[in-house]
């Protein structure tokens, strides 16, 4: 099974990268926005950097 990755923005504005199995344990009420799925962690990291640069996410 291939692992997929998501970028999840919390209510405080910071974004973190979660694998699909970790995403299932997150309370949906705590998620302000979500991007993905991404095929690799490297792609998710690059997209997170882009979201931070565009002002959609705050760095942790």
DSSP file (Angstrom, degrees, kcal/mol; ACC not computed):
  #  RESIDUE AA STRUCTURE BP1 BP2  ACC     N-H-->O    O-->H-N    N-H-->O    O-->H-N    TCO  KAPPA ALPHA  PHI   PSI    X-CA   Y-CA   Z-CA
    1    1 A X              0   0    0      0, 0.0     2,-0.4     0, 0.0     0, 0.0   0.000 360.0 360.0 360.0 133.3    0.0    0.0    0.0
    2    2 A X        -     0   0    0      1,-0.0     2,-0.3     0, 0.0    37,-0.0  -0.671 360.0-130.5 -86.1 134.7    1.3    3.4   -1.0
    3    3 A X        -     0   0    0     -2,-0.4     2,-0.3    36,-0.1    -1,-0.0  -0.663  21.1-159.3 -84.8 138.2    1.3    6.1    1.7
    4    4 A X        -     0   0    0     -2,-0.3    16,-2.0    36,-0.0     2,-0.3  -0.808   5.3-142.2-114.9 160.4   -0.2    9.4    0.9
    5    5 A X  E     -AB  19  38A   0     33,-2.2    33,-2.3    -2,-0.3    32,-0.6  -0.901  10.8-166.3-127.1 148.4    0.5   12.8    2.6
    6    6 A X  E     -AB  18  36A   0     12,-2.8    12,-2.8    -2,-0.3     2,-0.5  -0.947  18.8-135.5-131.4 151.5   -1.7   15.7    3.5
    7    7 A X  E     -AB  17  35A   0     28,-2.6    28,-2.6    -2,-0.3     2,-0.5  -0.952  27.2-167.0-104.5 126.4   -1.0   19.3    4.6
    8    8 A X  E     -AB  16  34A   0      8,-2.9     8,-2.3    -2,-0.5     2,-0.6  -0.962  10.5-153.0-121.6 126.4   -3.4   20.2    7.4
    9    9 A X  E     -AB  15  33A   0     24,-2.9    23,-3.2    -2,-0.5    24,-1.3  -0.869  16.6-148.6 -98.7 123.5   -3.9   23.8    8.7
   10   10 A X  E >   - B   0  31A   0      4,-2.5     3,-1.9    -2,-0.6    21,-0.2  -0.333  31.8 -97.9 -83.7 170.9   -4.9   24.0   12.3
   11   11 A X  T 3  S+     0   0    0     19,-1.0    20,-0.1     1,-0.3    -1,-0.1   0.770 122.6  61.0 -59.8 -27.5   -7.2   26.7   13.8
   12   12 A X  T 3  S-     0   0    0      2,-0.1    -1,-0.3     1,-0.0     3,-0.1   0.568 118.5-109.7 -79.3  -8.4   -4.0   28.6   15.0
   13   13 A X  S <  S+     0   0    0     -3,-1.9    45,-2.5     1,-0.4     2,-0.2   0.310  76.6 123.7 102.2  -8.7   -2.9   29.0   11.4
   14   14 A X  B     -c   58   0B   0     43,-0.2    -4,-2.5    46,-0.1     2,-0.4  -0.593  49.0-142.8 -86.7 150.3    0.1   26.7   11.3
   15   15 A X  E     -A    9   0A   0     43,-1.2     2,-0.3    -6,-0.2    -6,-0.2  -0.899  17.1-176.9-113.5 139.9    0.3   23.8    8.8
   16   16 A X  E     -A    8   0A   0     -8,-2.3    -8,-2.9    -2,-0.4     2,-0.5  -0.940  26.3-119.0-131.8 158.3    1.8   20.4    9.3
   17   17 A X  E     -A    7   0A   0     -2,-0.3     2,-0.4   -10,-0.2   -10,-0.2  -0.841  34.0-178.8 -99.3 127.1    2.3   17.4    7.1
   18   18 A X  E     -A    6   0A   0    -12,-2.8   -12,-2.8    -2,-0.5     2,-0.1  -0.958  25.3-124.2-126.8 144.2    0.5   14.2    8.1
   19   19 A X  E  >  -A    5   0A   0     -2,-0.4     4,-2.1   -14,-0.2     3,-0.4  -0.421  37.5-104.8 -75.7 162.3    0.4   10.8    6.6
   20   20 A X  H  > S+     0   0    0    -16,-2.0     4,-1.1     1,-0.2   -15,-0.1   0.852 121.2  52.5 -60.2 -34.9   -3.0    9.4    5.7
   21   21 A X  H  4 S+     0   0    0    -17,-0.2     4,-0.3     1,-0.2    -1,-0.2   0.846 111.2  46.2 -71.4 -31.8   -3.0    7.1    8.7
   22   22 A X  H >4 S+     0   0    0     -3,-0.4     3,-1.0     1,-0.2     4,-0.3   0.807 104.1  63.7 -75.6 -29.8   -2.3   10.0   11.1
   23   23 A X  H >< S+     0   0    0     -4,-2.1     3,-1.5     1,-0.3    -1,-0.2   0.849  93.6  61.6 -62.7 -34.1   -4.9   12.1    9.5
   24   24 A X  T 3< S+     0   0    0     -4,-1.1    -1,-0.3     1,-0.3    -2,-0.2   0.743 100.6  54.0 -66.1 -22.4   -7.6    9.7   10.5
   25   25 A X  T <  S+     0   0    0     -3,-1.0     2,-0.4    -4,-0.3    -1,-0.3   0.464  88.1  99.2 -91.0  -1.1   -6.8   10.4   14.2
   26   26 A X  S <  S-     0   0    0     -3,-1.5     2,-0.4    -4,-0.3     5,-0.1  -0.700  81.3-116.0 -88.8 136.4   -7.2   14.2   13.9
   27   27 A X    >   -     0   0    0     -2,-0.4     3,-2.1     1,-0.2     4,-0.3  -0.579  17.2-142.0 -70.1 122.2  -10.4   15.8   15.0
   28   28 A X  G >  S+     0   0    0     -2,-0.4     3,-1.3     1,-0.3    -1,-0.2   0.776  98.9  65.5 -57.7 -27.9  -12.1   17.4   12.0
   29   29 A X  G 3  S+     0   0    0      1,-0.3    -1,-0.3     3,-0.0    -2,-0.0   0.715  97.6  55.4 -68.3 -19.7  -13.2   20.3   14.1
   30   30 A X  G <  S+     0   0    0     -3,-2.1   -19,-1.0   -20,-0.1     2,-0.6   0.512  89.1  92.6 -89.2  -6.1   -9.5   21.3   14.6
   31   31 A X  E <   +B   10   0A   0     -3,-1.3   -21,-0.2    -4,-0.3     3,-0.1  -0.801  43.8 176.7 -97.2 120.8   -8.8   21.5   10.9
   32   32 A X  E    S-     0   0A   0    -23,-3.2     2,-0.3    -2,-0.6   -22,-0.2   0.803  74.0  -7.1 -86.9 -33.5   -9.2   24.9    9.2
   33   33 A X  E     -B    9   0A   0    -24,-1.3   -24,-2.9     2,-0.0     2,-0.3  -0.982  60.2-158.5-157.9 158.2   -8.0   23.7    5.8
   34   34 A X  E     -B    8   0A   0     -2,-0.3     2,-0.4   -26,-0.2   -26,-0.2  -0.996   3.5-169.3-145.5 138.5   -6.5   20.6    4.1
   35   35 A X  E     -B    7   0A   0    -28,-2.6   -28,-2.6    -2,-0.3     2,-0.2  -0.964  37.2 -15.1-125.7 144.7   -4.5   20.0    0.9
   36   36 A X  E     -B    6   0A   0     -2,-0.4   -30,-0.2     1,-0.3     2,-0.1  -0.742  31.6-126.3 130.0-176.7   -3.7   16.7   -0.7
   37   37 A X  E     -     0   0A   0    -32,-0.6     2,-0.4    -2,-0.2    -1,-0.3   0.374  47.4-174.7 -83.0 153.9   -3.3   13.9   -1.1
   38   38 A X  E     -B    5   0A   0    -33,-2.3   -33,-2.2    -3,-0.2     6,-0.0  -0.912  26.6-136.4-115.7 145.6    0.3   14.0   -2.3
   39   39 A X  S    S+     0   0    0     -2,-0.4     2,-0.3   -35,-0.2   -36,-0.1   0.756  84.0  26.3 -74.7 -26.1    2.2   11.0   -3.5
   40   40 A X  S  > S-     0   0    0      1,-0.1     4,-1.9   -35,-0.1     5,-0.1  -0.949  71.9-122.7-138.5 157.6    5.5   11.7   -1.6
   41   41 A X  H  > S+     0   0    0     -2,-0.3     4,-2.4     1,-0.2     5,-0.2   0.848 113.3  58.9 -64.3 -34.0    6.6   13.5    1.5
   42   42 A X  H  > S+     0   0    0      2,-0.2     4,-2.3     1,-0.2    -1,-0.2   0.902 105.5  47.9 -63.8 -41.0    8.9   15.6   -0.7
   43   43 A X  H  > S+     0   0    0      2,-0.2     4,-2.3     1,-0.2    -1,-0.2   0.907 111.4  50.6 -65.2 -41.5    6.0   16.9   -2.8
   44   44 A X  H  X S+     0   0    0     -4,-1.9     4,-2.3     2,-0.2    -2,-0.2   0.896 109.9  50.4 -63.9 -40.1    4.1   17.7    0.4
   45   45 A X  H  X S+     0   0    0     -4,-2.4     4,-2.3     2,-0.2    -2,-0.2   0.931 110.7  49.0 -62.7 -45.8    7.0   19.7    1.8
   46   46 A X  H  X S+     0   0    0     -4,-2.3     4,-1.8     1,-0.2    -2,-0.2   0.906 112.5  47.9 -62.1 -41.3    7.4   21.7   -1.4
   47   47 A X  H  X S+     0   0    0     -4,-2.3     4,-2.2     2,-0.2    -1,-0.2   0.880 109.4  53.4 -67.0 -37.9    3.7   22.5   -1.4
   48   48 A X  H  X S+     0   0    0     -4,-2.3     4,-2.3     2,-0.2    -2,-0.2   0.911 107.1  51.8 -63.5 -42.0    3.8   23.5    2.3
   49   49 A X  H  X S+     0   0    0     -4,-2.3     4,-2.6     1,-0.2    -1,-0.2   0.916 109.8  50.2 -58.8 -43.4    6.6   25.9    1.5
   50   50 A X  H  X S+     0   0    0     -4,-1.8     4,-1.9     1,-0.2    -2,-0.2   0.884 109.2  50.8 -62.7 -39.5    4.5   27.4   -1.2
   51   51 A X  H  <>S+     0   0    0     -4,-2.2     5,-2.1     2,-0.2     6,-1.2   0.875 111.3  48.4 -66.8 -37.4    1.5   27.8    1.1
   52   52 A X  H ><5S+     0   0    0     -4,-2.3     3,-1.2     4,-0.2    -2,-0.2   0.930 111.7  49.4 -66.9 -45.4    3.8   29.6    3.7
   53   53 A X  H 3<5S+     0   0    0     -4,-2.6    -2,-0.2     1,-0.3    -1,-0.2   0.840 110.4  50.5 -63.3 -33.8    5.2   31.9    1.0
   54   54 A X  T 3<5S-     0   0    0     -4,-1.9    -1,-0.3    -5,-0.2    -2,-0.2   0.493 116.8-113.8 -84.3  -2.6    1.7   32.7   -0.3
   55   55 A X  T < 5S+     0   0    0     -3,-1.2    -3,-0.2    -4,-0.4    -2,-0.1   0.571  86.4 115.5  85.2   9.1    0.5   33.6    3.2
   56   56 A X  S   <S+     0   0    0     -5,-2.1     2,-0.3    -6,-0.2    -4,-0.2   0.679  79.4  30.6 -83.8 -17.9   -2.0   30.7    3.5
   57   57 A X  S    S-     0   0    0     -6,-1.2     2,-0.4    -9,-0.1    -2,-0.2  -0.969  72.9-132.9-137.6 152.2    0.0   29.0    6.3
   58   58 A X  B     -c   14   0B   0    -45,-2.5   -43,-1.2    -2,-0.3    -6,-0.1  -0.834  33.8-109.8 -99.6 143.0    2.2   30.1    9.2
   59   59 A X              0   0    0     -2,-0.4   -43,-0.1   -45,-0.2    -1,-0.0  -0.390 360.0 360.0 -68.1 153.2    5.5   28.3    9.8
   60   60 A X              0   0    0    -45,-0.2    -1,-0.1    -2,-0.0   -46,-0.1   0.468 360.0 360.0 -77.5 360.0    5.6   26.2   12.9
